[in-house]
Amino acid sequence: MKERYYYSIASGSGGNCSLYVSGGTAVLFDLGVSVRRLRQALGTLGMDVPDLSGVLITHEHIDHVKGLATFVKKYDVPVYATGPTARELVRKTPPASDKLRPFFGGEAFPVGGLSVQSFLTPHDAAESVGYVLRGTEGALGFATDLGFMPSQVKKQLTGCDTVVLESNHDPVMLQNGPYPWPLKQRVGGAQGHLSNPDCAACAAELAQAGTRTLILAHLSEHNNTPVTAFRETRRALDQCGAACELYVAPKDAMEAPVLLDAEGRVCCL
């Protein structure tokens, strides 16, 4: 296995959890899967939970913290979350208080050998954030669950060689899909989720500024498809002439521990 890699364990409305390893430090983004499923995924990489330096929580919604209650009871791994998010987590899972490391949204802090920069994101949660992780081997930006792309978020992601970016829904599929109207308004609203067109536009700007690998994440199971999301962003990258590798994070790594390319074929990151 490479010394630096990103591994998507789960991505989508059913659960979100991913692993980033760089320079000997291993961290999780969110914990929206069971501990059993997490251990299975880590095991395929020759790792286990004690190898983790920390868990970076973006916000308190269940698809991002589903496995937290069991995790904090079993393992002595620090869990990082903003103060408002931490309060929500403790309210729902009191044992989490001993493992939580609260921080202010926008604050930077070290985790293992990595420097972590947090930034606020527009989402209907207590205080949702994204992250940029920097180390000697490069910088990875992580931004999902945001209703639109604020300039300050784009500024944080600019210059990262790798970016994980939400491409949640196709607007036409959302409007014609099975969701009730209030949920459609929420998903497509300014505190909801990033659409394919908005993702594609941001991806093109990031690629022109130096991003060389983009990973599309948090795709809706009902209002998007991997090929639809991929084609929209690939088109935007090609139109601006950006040399950038593009992948789509799989819904479930245990079913497909790979990322998808243009034609839906599988390839490793």
Order of alpha helices (4+ residues) and beta strands (2+ residues): beta-beta-beta-alpha-beta-alpha-alpha-beta-alpha-beta-beta-beta-beta-beta-alpha-beta-alpha-alpha-alpha-beta-alpha-beta-beta-beta
